[in-house]
Amino acid sequence: MNRSLLLLIISTLLSANIIYAQCTPDPNCTDPEGDGEFCPTEFPSAIEDEYYEQVLTIISPTEQDGVELDHIEIVTINNIPPGMNYQCQDNNCSFYPQVPKCVNVFGTPDVNSWGDYKLYITIEVFIDLFGVVISAGEIVDSSSVVTVLPQIHADFNINLEDGNIMCYGDAYEVNYTGNASSDATYHWEFGESINVVSGEGQGPYMVQPNSASGLDSITLYVEEDQYTSPVFVQSFIINTCTGLNDQYMSQFDVFPNPFVDGITCFGLDNEVSELNIYSLGGHKVYSQIVSEDQNHINLLELNKGVYLLSLTNSQKTQTIKIVKQ
């Protein structure tokens, strides 16, 4: 190869590396306490297939566990989103106390790489021992997370009753609220208890439950060009909200509500029933067969929040909202 051409290639590669390495520490990032600093504390989100660049300013702590530090070095950063990389300022990953330096995190996240990436930053710590700088070992920091967002979304909404309840016999409209075009491919999946009355493609859809079956759901993911959205799921409970047995169903109740450690069920009419408790996201968190006219349910281990309690017997299903304080 011609020597001049070789020198030109090397010069170009070095220039490109210097361009990537150049970053300016944030002047507002300071460390008055001397315990080290990392700015910003949270990474802004990236988007798949779009160029991303974030400058991180790092200041080494002055000491660790009472031992004065000379400096720290970033050995490696693992689990960076595919298509992205990092470069220390001036291609030097040594950081000294009270001296702000920066790291440039950059690149274009791969298509379909959306998700959360917990970064594992391996840091080697150096101390000055009687004038000799020696390594005191490595630590791994995993407090930083980079989120890569998708280009397209599969979000939709359903005009449900209060508390994610769908009433048997009623009709509901399902509307796509994502950002894909009408030309995209829509992969809808309607639950076994859901009849599609009308709708195609992007929608909207008109649906109607065909039985009071308890928990069910509708899911969707979308494909457009080279992009695929995450799967969006909306769960709900199908309940018989009106009908001939309203008088019986109105007898069922729980006390206290809100509650702290448990509830007592009333109005079970001595009939064997299945009691299920769901989070508002549709996840079953508790289940029990009840058959007493008054039945105490211990829910001490349930997290604080709002839940849906579903009672199913030979006649129908009833759902009420309960709150744990």
N, C-alpha and C positions, 0 to 999 in steps of 0.2 A: 504494500500500500504506500502511496505517496506520503512522505513525512509531513508535508504541509497539511495534507488532508487529515492525517491522524491527529496532528496537533489541534486542528479546527474542531474535530469531533470531541476530543478531550476537553477543550475549552468550552464547548457548548454544553457538555454534560455537567461540568463544574458550575457553569453559570446557572443552569437550571436548578441545581441543588442549592445554590446560594439564594436564588429567588424564593424557593420553598422555605429555606431556613430563616429568612428575614422576618422578624416580627418585633413589635415594640411592646415592652412591658406596660401594663396599665399603671399610670402615675397615681391613680387613686387607690391602688392596692398597697397597703402599708402593713407593718407588723410592729406596732408600738409595744406589745407585750413580750415580744421575742420568742413566741411559741410557734412560729411558722404561719404562713398564710398561703391560700390557694384561691385565686380569683379567675372567673366567677365560681361560686360554690356549686352551681348547677349548670350543666351543659344545656344550651338551647337545642331544641329538636332539629334533626335533619330530615330530609325528604328523599325517598328512594329516587335514584337516577337524576338528582340535582346536586350541583357542586356545593360543597359545604366547607366552611373554614371558620375555626374558632381559635382565638389566641388565649392561652392560659398563662397567667402570671403566677410564678411560684417564688416564695421566699423561704429559705431554710430556717428551721428553728435554731436558737442559739445553744440549746441544751436538750438532752433527753435523759429522763430518769436521774437528773442531777449531774449528768456528765456533760461537760462542755463539748460542743460539736465543732469540727473544722469545716465540714461541708457535707452535702448529700449528693448522690448521683442517681439519676433515673437509669436503671439497667434496661428495662423493657416495659412496654405497655401492651398487655395481651387482651384479647377479646374485643379489639376494635372492629366496628362494623365492616363487612367485606367491601372492598373498594376504597377504604380510607386508610390513612397512615398518619404518622406524627413526625415532627422534626424540631429538635431543640434549637434555641437561638445560637446562631453562629456555629451550628453543628457541634455544640458542646453541651452535654447534659449534666454538668456540675453546677450546683446551686449553693450559694454561700449565705450565711446569716446577714440580714439587713440589706441584702443586695437583690432587688427584683430582677428576675430573668423570665423569659417566656418560652412556651412550647406552642408550636403551631399544629393543630389537629385539622387535617384537610383531606379532601378527596370527594369522589362521587359515589355514594352508597349504591351497591348493586341493585338491579331490579329484583323485586320480591325479597329484599333483605330487611323489610320492616320488622320492627320489634324493639325490645329493650336490651341493651348491651351493657352489662356491668363490667367496667374496666378494672383490670387487675394490674396495678402499677407497682412494679418491683423497684424498691429504693434501697441503695446501699448507703450505709451510714459510716462516716469517717470521723475519727477523733484525733486530737493532737496529744500524743503521749511523749512528754519530755522532748518536744521538738520534732518528733517523728510522727507523720500522719499515717495511721493504720486503719484498716477496715474493722468496724465493730459489728459487722453482720448485715443481713438484709431483712427488710420488712416488706410486706405486701399490703398495699392500700386498695380496698375494694369499695370505697364510698361513692365513687363517681359512676354515673349511668348516662349513656347516650341513647336517646330514643330516635329511631328512624321511622318516620311516618310514611304511610302508603300514598301513592299518587291518587288512587281512587278509593272511595268508601262505599260500603253496602248498607248504610244506615236506613232504617225505615221506621215509621210509627204506625200504631193501630189505635183507633179511637175507642180504647177500652174503658170499662167502668173504673171507678175509683179503686186503687189498690191492685191493679193488674188482674181484674176479674172480667171474664167473658161470660155472658149469660147465654145459656142454652136456648136456641130458637131465635135469637136476635142476629142481625146482620151487622158486619163491621167492615170498615174501609181500611185498606192497607196502602199507605202512601210511601213511595221511595223518597228519601230525603238526602241521598248521597250526591256526589258530584259527577257521576258518569253520564254519558250522553245516552240518548234513546237508541243509538245504534250498538251499544254494548250488549254483551251476552249476559243475561240475568239467570242465575241458578237459584230458583226459589225451591224451598222444601217446606210444604205445609204438613202439619202434624196429622196423625191418623184420625183425629176427631174433627178435622176441619174440612169442610166442603168449599171448593172454589166456585162461587156463583158466576163471577165474571172477571175478566182481566187477562192480560198477557204481557210478555216482555217486561218493560219497566213498570207497568201498571198505570194507574192504580188498580187494585183488586178489591172485589167485594167477596167476603168470606162469611161462612156461617157454621157454627159448631153443630155436629150431628149427634152428640151425646154429652151428657154431663159427666165427663170421664175424669175430672180432676186436673192434674197438671198436663199441659201440652205446650207446643212452641211452634214458631215459624222462623226459618233460617234463610239467609241469603248470602251469596258471594257473587261478585261481578268480575267479568273479564272484558278488557278493552285494550286493543293494540297489544303491547307486550306486558301489560300490567294486570295483576290479579289482586283483588281486594282481600282483606281479612274477612273471615266469616262473621256475620252479624246475627245474633240470636236474640229473639224476644220471647220470653216464657210468660205464661199466664195460667190461671186456674179457671177451668170451665165449671160454672155453677148454675144450678137451676134457681134463677132469681125470683121467678113468679110461678104460680101454678096451683093445683088443687091442694097441695100439702103445705101451703103457706102457714096455716095455723099450727101445724106440727113443728115446722122449721122455726117459727118465731119463738118457740118455747126454749130453744137451745141458746145458751149464753155462757160466758165465763166470768169469774170474779176472783181477784180484783183485776181490773184492766184500766190503766197500766198496772204492771206487777213488778215485783223485785226478784222473788225466788221460785214462784210457782203459781199455778192457777187452779181453780176448782170449776169443773164443768157441770152445768145444770141442764135439765131438759133432755137427757139421753133416752128417756122413756123405756129404760130397761132393755133396749135393743142393742145387739152387738153392732158396734160401729168402728170404723177405722179413722183414727185421728192422725192427721199429718200436719206438720208445721213447715212452712217454706219461707225462705228469704224473699225479699222483693225481686231479686234476680232470678227466682224460680228454682233455687237449690233446696232440696229437702234436708232439713236440719234435725227433725225429730219425727218419730212415728210410734204409735201405740194403738193396740186394740182396747177399746173401752166398752164396758157393758153395764156399768152401774149407773143408777139414776143420779148419783153425785160422785164425781171422780176427781181426785186431786192429782195434778200432773206436776212433777218436780222438774223445774227448768232452770235450776241454779247455774248450770254450766253454759247456758245460752248467753251469747254476747248481747250487750245492750243494743236496742234498735227496734225497728218496726218489722213485723212478720205477718204472714197470712196463715190462719189456722183453718184447715179444711176438715170437715166431718162428713164421712160417707157411710150411709147405711143402705138397707134394701130399698128404700124409697127414693133417695136422691142425695145430692151433695150440697152442703152449705158451707160458705166461707165467710169468716169474719176477720177483722184486723185486730191484732194484739200488739201491745207495746211493752217491752221490757226496759225498765229504768235502771 
